[in-house]
Amino acid sequence: MMSKTNNFVFWGLYIVAWLIFVGLCIEAGGLIVNFFFSLYKPEFVQNLYQKLDLTEMYKDSRLTFFGVYSFILTISILKACLFYTVIRLMHTMDLSKPFSTFVARQFLQISYYTLSIGLLSYIARQLVKNLMHHGFVTDNLNQFWADSQAFILMGAIIYIIATIFKKGVDIQNENDLTV
């Protein structure tokens, strides 16, 4: 049974997760708008979200531009999906009986999202480092993959917890069937 303090903390974190989710959706939406403006109206990019101006990169190499922007958009959308999964888990989870197949599946999904964000961020960071050697200006891109190693580590830890949790749910289901 949860105490009132634990319940208060849980619902406080639920609200924080919603705020982060909304912020990530705004970021992803802003990046998508920037993408289309940089293609059709590059002169407006300096007034848009985060002033992400990659028009020079677009002029020099479209393949590079689309590759880098694909990483940025994919990572941004994956972060929003990660927090949507967290919100869905917190909203649906029964706190009096938390060990269920649904919760185990959500933990596993959260670990996949976290690990994917970390790996894609790491690959993107290495790719952008190589682009600097070819004369591309990539200083404003580091903000999108700054925490790649933290995401990889966190994804691995969540995966281990999810695997243990899933095994616990399986054992609980077997015990419920034998009684």
Buried (B, 14 or more C-beta within 10 A) or exposed (E): EEEEEEEEEEEEEBEEBBEBBEEBBEBBBBBBBBBEBBBEEBEEBEEBBEEBBBBEBBEBBEEBBBBBBEBBBBBBBBBBBBBBBBBEBBEEBEEEEEBBEEBBBBBBBBBBBBBBBBBBBBEBBEBBEEBEEEEBEBEEBEEBBEEBEEBBBBBBEBBEBBBEBBEEBEEBEEEEEEE
